[in-house]
């Protein structure tokens, strides 16, 4: 005795909307968004170093400049696996 196709399709649709599946998909989408932003932040943030170094603000605001360098390092690590497919 086989299950009618419409019942099998309905069961598959319900299973694909289960809470763990939805949460897994949401987490995957959020992780992709974080990797995307981190990748581009790591790529573009070094361009902010040049004006700071040229105007001497990097010497007077060493903590802020160190924070930018640290942020760049974190963004580099987090965005490293962006678009590796």
PyMOL commands that set and color helices and strands:
alter all, ss='L'
color gray80, all
select helices_A, chain A and resi 5-16+19-44+47-55+57-60+62-79
alter helices_A, ss='H'
color red, helices_A
deselect
rebuild
show_as cartoon
